């Protein structure tokens, strides 16, 4: 009797030990798995800047979603300001649908950022979309006819492209370069007060054509733009009047340009030189008024708002170009 019990115990111990060993080996294999490798990229010279289509954006006409049927997959509850649903379109492609107040400004901002050479998400704004099987949103969002959702931003999730970790505003592969400083200036131009690391993402893009794989440093969330920067009780987003009436360049001190920026990571704006400011200004100045207005038309702003925002952005560009030491 005792021999049998001992044998059973030994068998059970061997099974459990083997199971734990398998779990440990799986954990070790996960730990050893190296992240994808590629060339870090923040900015690429936009040789075709005057020809860039800001109405369609970086995805162009070819990647636009098939709206014949949009189906809910799951709620991406990330704790942010907006409601984000993962969905599929009529062609089976995966998108992230952003509902709410940030959809319009993010669509326009991403096009302006892409226009001057920075890496961005691929997105499109849909004035009215019906999402099959979508739950009732956690809070009130704009609706349209037939119980649809109004002004929804669809952000692409292409196959083969991997979303890696966040990157830091204060310590990254491009810190101090004119390209990075130029992007900081661009964030002030857009009045993006939400400069936190969680809004940044490294995107792995596999090799295509003659180029090798890339690690693209992008600002994944540009929703807190085209409003007013400032403290928690004074700032806002997607407010045309606030954006048009707010200040931008305040002056020059000690060879560095001072910006009227209030928001997260204000320290980024302490050491931006005249040369760096004029550099990004020179690229922005090559955009036509038609291109700038197309960015806002793509975001479904009213004709009056498109005109106001286009004039405001052009005025800010001229401030960068004409800033004096």
Residue, then its C-alpha position, 0 to 999 in steps of 0.5 A: x500500500x505504502x509503495x503504491x502511494x509513494x509511486x503515485x506521489x513520485x509520478x505526480x511530482x514528475x508531471x508537475x515538475x515537467x509542467x513547471x519546466x515547460x512554463x519556465x522554458x516558454x518564459x525564457x524563450x519570450x525573454x530571449x526574443x529580440x525586438x525587431x531591428x531597423x534604422x531609426x527614422x524621425x524625419x525624411x526630406x520631403x522632396x515632393x513637398x509642394x505636390x503632397x496631397x494633404x486631402x488624402x494624407x500619407x496613405x493616399x487614395x489607395x489605402x482608404x477604408x472600405x466603408x461598405x461594412x465596418x464591424x466592431x471588434x473590441x473597445x480599446x480602453x486605454x484610459x485616454x480622453x477619446x473612445x477608441x474601437x478596433x474595427x474591420x472594414x469591408x475589405x477585412x482591413x483592421x482600423x482603430x476608430x476614434x470617436x469624439x472631439x479629438x478626431x478632427x484636430x488629429x486628422x488635420x495635424x497628422x497631415x501637416x506633420x507628414x507634409x514637412x517630412x515627419x513620420x505619422x500614422x495613416x488616418x482618414x476622417x469619415x463624416x458619418x459611419x455605421x459600426x456594426x455591433x458597436x456598444x453604446x459609447x461610455x459617454x456622449x459622442x457626436x452622432x449622425x443619421x441612422x444611429x451612426x457616429x459622426x466625424x470618426x477618425x479611422x487609423x490604419x493597422x497594416x499587416x506586417x507593421x508592428x507597434x513597439x514601445x513608447x519613446x521619450x521626449x527627453x531622451x531619444x535617438x534624435x534629441x538635440x538635432x535640428x529635426x527633433x527641435x523642429x518637431x518640438x516647434x511644430x507641436x507649439x505651432x499646432x498648440x499640442x499641449x499633451x506632450x507626454x511619452x505615452x502619446x509617442x510610439x516606435x513603429x516597425x515597418x519591414x523592408x519594402x522596395x530598395x529600403x531596409x526595415x525602419x523603426x519610425x518614431x511617431x507622435x501617435x496621438x495628436x488629438x490635443x491640438x488646434x485649441x489653446x495651451x495652458x494649465x489644466x483649467x485653461x487649455x482646450x482642444x479643437x476650438x477654432x476661436x481659441x487657436x486663432x486668437x492664441x499667441x505663438x512666438x513671443x520673442x528671442x532671448x539669448x539666441x533662443x526663441x521663446x514660445x507662448x507654450x503652456x502644457x506638458x514638457x515645457x522644458x523642451x522649449x528652453x533651448x530652441x535656437x533661431x537656426x532651428x526655428x527658421x529651419x522648420x519654418x522654411x519647410x512649412x513655408x513651402x506649403x501652399x494655402x491650398x495644401x494647408x486648407x486641404x488638411x482641414x477639409x480632410x478633417x471635415x471642418x466647415x468652410x468658415x473654419x477651414x478659412x480661419x484655421x488656414x489663415x492662422x497657420x499661415x500667420x504662424x509659419x510667417x512668424x517662424x520665417x521672420x523671427x529676428x535675433 
